[in-house]
Structure formats: structure tokens, C-alpha cells
Amino acid sequence: MDREKVNEPELSLSMERVIQAELLLLLKQKPSHGYELIQRLNDSEFKSAEVDAATVYRNLRRMDKEGLINSQWEVGETGPGRRLYKLTSQGEESLIVWTKYIVRQKTKLENFLETYQQFNNSHPGQ
């Protein structure tokens, strides 16, 4: 089999799901407006992929309905009003759950890589 032609497998966690954890983390760092969250996601070192604004706003609405975050309209002296999103205590609990899940996934991936490397080293060329 030609290794160059093998496609990388898709990760089991979709961008739609992982973005929730990413948004919770960013909102734990500081309350933000939607546009600012999009910019911070794109600048982050943990982003899953290029962020789609519609996906971010859809997740923010869902998270607001679920009580993970709350939002309020801020009206500035210039420009249109913007929603300011803040993490709730329920959102902090959800972030802890996400963090534990990610740690478990990281451990599984490290175990996989270690097993692969041990096999590969003891069976070169297979």
C-alpha cells in the first residue's frame, strides 16, 4: 500500500461538538461578544479547524438555552447593539466535564501511539 495515498482519518469528535468546549474555555477567560469569540477561536492554538461564524452563533444560542452561558445586549454609543456572552456556573461544570473527557482521549491516543511505536520498533518493515 502506498503510504502517500492513505488519507488521514477524520476525528470522531466533530467541529460542532468540540467548539462547545473551546467556547466555554474562552468565556471562562473573559466574557466576550460573538465576533470577538470568532476571532479568538481563529487565533487560538487549540482550534479544531477554521471557524464558521454560523456554527459559533448556533452553538452560542444552544448553550444559552441550556444555561451554560448567558447573554445580554450591550448598546454602545456608536454602532449596533451586541450580545455579551458570559459563562455560568453550569457552564463551568460543563467545562470541567469536557476537560476530563479530553484528558481521557489524550491518554487513549498516547497509549495508541506508544503501542504502535513499540510494535513498529520490534517489527520493522511490517
Kinemage of the C-alpha trace (Angstrom):
@kinemage 1
@onewidth
@group {chain A} dominant
@subgroup {mainchain}
@vectorlist {calphas} color= white
{ca met a 1} P 0.000 0.000 0.000
{ca asp a 2} L 1.350 3.428 -0.950
{ca arg a 3} L 1.577 5.462 2.279
{ca glu a 4} L 1.361 8.727 0.341
{ca lys a 5} L -2.164 7.882 -0.824
{ca val a 6} L -3.599 6.948 2.579
{ca asn a 7} L -5.952 9.651 3.814
{ca glu a 8} L -5.875 10.779 7.422
{ca pro a 9} L -8.932 9.551 9.300
{ca glu a 10} L -11.491 12.076 10.456
{ca leu a 11} L -11.531 12.655 14.187
{ca ser a 12} L -14.567 11.191 15.901
{ca leu a 13} L -15.452 14.485 17.559
{ca ser a 14} L -16.978 16.832 15.061
{ca met a 15} L -16.162 20.522 14.975
{ca glu a 16} L -19.766 21.121 16.013
{ca arg a 17} L -19.168 19.304 19.317
{ca val a 18} L -15.623 20.386 20.111
{ca ile a 19} L -16.394 24.041 19.554
{ca gln a 20} L -18.577 23.985 22.665
{ca ala a 21} L -15.581 23.138 24.851
{ca glu a 22} L -13.497 25.760 23.079
{ca leu a 23} L -16.169 28.431 23.603
{ca leu a 24} L -16.565 27.510 27.272
{ca leu a 25} L -12.821 27.871 27.806
{ca leu a 26} L -12.675 31.245 26.059
{ca leu a 27} L -15.655 32.520 28.065
{ca lys a 28} L -14.049 31.313 31.293
{ca gln a 29} L -11.072 33.507 30.399
{ca lys a 30} L -13.327 36.536 29.838
{ca pro a 31} L -16.851 37.500 28.731
{ca ser a 32} L -16.918 38.285 25.014
{ca his a 33} L -19.063 39.275 22.071
{ca gly a 34} L -19.699 36.784 19.263
{ca tyr a 35} L -17.381 38.417 16.743
{ca glu a 36} L -14.598 38.595 19.319
{ca leu a 37} L -15.110 34.888 20.148
{ca ile a 38} L -14.757 34.012 16.464
{ca gln a 39} L -11.500 35.967 16.266
{ca arg a 40} L -10.175 34.409 19.477
{ca leu a 41} L -11.077 30.912 18.249
{ca asn a 42} L -9.262 31.502 14.972
{ca asp a 43} L -6.216 32.810 16.859
{ca ser a 44} L -6.168 30.005 19.428
{ca glu a 45} L -3.624 27.225 19.369
{ca phe a 46} L -6.278 24.619 20.141
{ca lys a 47} L -8.729 25.344 17.342
{ca ser a 48} L -10.067 22.309 15.527
{ca ala a 49} L -10.407 23.983 12.149
{ca glu a 50} L -11.177 27.352 10.600
{ca val a 51} L -14.211 28.672 12.455
{ca asp a 52} L -17.518 29.206 10.684
{ca ala a 53} L -19.436 32.173 12.140
{ca ala a 54} L -22.813 30.435 11.717
{ca thr a 55} L -21.542 27.433 13.695
{ca val a 56} L -20.307 29.682 16.503
{ca tyr a 57} L -23.584 31.616 16.777
{ca arg a 58} L -25.657 28.411 16.580
{ca asn a 59} L -23.625 26.954 19.443
{ca leu a 60} L -23.869 30.159 21.470
{ca arg a 61} L -27.685 30.165 21.131
{ca arg a 62} L -27.876 26.494 22.121
{ca met a 63} L -25.510 26.967 25.062
{ca asp a 64} L -27.548 29.985 26.207
{ca lys a 65} L -30.773 27.918 26.113
{ca glu a 66} L -29.042 25.109 28.039
{ca gly a 67} L -27.908 27.523 30.756
{ca leu a 68} L -24.182 27.047 30.111
{ca ile a 69} L -23.790 30.715 29.262
{ca asn a 70} L -25.958 33.781 29.492
{ca ser a 71} L -26.058 36.771 27.241
{ca gln a 72} L -27.247 40.319 27.376
{ca trp a 73} L -27.483 43.077 24.833
{ca glu a 74} L -24.992 45.904 25.159
{ca val a 75} L -25.775 49.125 23.368
{ca gly a 76} L -22.776 51.301 22.675
{ca glu a 77} L -22.740 54.996 21.850
{ca thr a 78} L -21.836 54.145 18.270
{ca gly a 79} L -22.784 51.152 16.179
{ca pro a 80} L -25.423 48.498 16.696
{ca gly a 81} L -26.036 46.636 19.938
{ca arg a 82} L -24.059 43.453 20.545
{ca arg a 83} L -24.600 40.448 22.754
{ca leu a 84} L -22.108 39.921 25.537
{ca tyr a 85} L -21.728 36.244 26.466
{ca lys a 86} L -20.715 35.117 29.958
{ca leu a 87} L -20.042 31.696 31.450
{ca thr a 88} L -22.492 30.469 34.105
{ca ser a 89} L -21.701 28.125 36.990
{ca gln a 90} L -23.376 25.340 34.994
{ca gly a 91} L -21.077 26.232 32.095
{ca glu a 92} L -18.051 25.967 34.384
{ca glu a 93} L -19.203 22.488 35.424
{ca ser a 94} L -19.606 21.539 31.764
{ca leu a 95} L -16.079 22.795 31.043
{ca ile a 96} L -14.755 20.535 33.811
{ca val a 97} L -16.578 17.560 32.260
{ca trp a 98} L -15.172 18.434 28.808
{ca thr a 99} L -11.675 18.743 30.265
{ca lys a 100} L -11.897 15.313 31.895
{ca tyr a 101} L -13.161 13.832 28.623
{ca ile a 102} L -10.308 15.425 26.652
{ca val a 103} L -7.747 14.132 29.164
{ca arg a 104} L -9.159 10.592 28.750
{ca gln a 105} L -8.988 10.906 24.953
{ca lys a 106} L -5.423 12.226 25.171
{ca thr a 107} L -4.429 9.215 27.315
{ca lys a 108} L -6.009 6.814 24.825
{ca leu a 109} L -4.177 8.473 21.941
{ca glu a 110} L -0.869 8.376 23.816
{ca asn a 111} L -1.425 4.668 24.568
{ca phe a 112} L -2.184 4.013 20.901
{ca leu a 113} L 0.983 5.818 19.774
{ca glu a 114} L 3.118 4.022 22.337
{ca thr a 115} L 1.738 0.627 21.276
{ca tyr a 116} L 2.288 1.470 17.615
{ca gln a 117} L 5.861 2.624 18.211
{ca gln a 118} L 6.707 -0.466 20.272
{ca phe a 119} L 5.335 -2.762 17.557
{ca asn a 120} L 6.946 -0.787 14.757
{ca asn a 121} L 10.330 -0.845 16.508
{ca ser a 122} L 10.174 -4.595 17.154
{ca his a 123} L 8.779 -5.443 13.681
{ca pro a 124} L 10.422 -3.036 11.228
{ca gly a 125} L 9.063 -3.145 7.719
{ca gln a 126} L 5.738 -4.751 8.636
